[in-house]
Amino acid sequence: MRKFKVTLEGKNLLLDMEGVSKFGVLIVRFVDAVDELLAEHTAREDFRCEPKGKALRESLLNAPDDPPIFETAEVTEVESFDRDAKPPGLIFYPEDSDEDTEPKRDASQ
């Protein structure tokens, strides 16, 4: 089984973080899979089922006609990863920010 680092990106997330506004989020997961497509699917499902994914979905304030968008930003094959490591935190960033703004990290890191 091959090993992959998968970076997912969420966009158009309406959240209340020191005021309601739109954010993006980067999500990094490490998975075992036979190919890149299955690695992407596995990373999405793992995040969807874990507490951080559930908490993010419950925090969304988006209207039904303005849903968040989740895309795969990158899938990279890696030699190895620590299966026992806690999943990395989420990296939030304001969508209307310029590139000099520091991303906000979740408190669980």
WOLIN-V721645 format. One record per run of one state. SS is the DSSP state (a for helix, b for strand, c for the rest). FROM is the first residue (numbers start at 1). TO is the last residue. If there is no record, write none. Layout:
ss->SS from->FROM to->TO
ss->SS from->FROM to->TO
This chain:
ss->c from->1 to->1
ss->b from->2 to->16
ss->c from->17 to->19
ss->b from->20 to->33
ss->c from->34 to->35
ss->a from->36 to->49
ss->c from->50 to->50
ss->a from->51 to->59
ss->c from->60 to->68
ss->b from->69 to->78
ss->c from->79 to->90
ss->b from->91 to->94
ss->c from->95 to->103
ss->b from->104 to->105
ss->c from->106 to->109
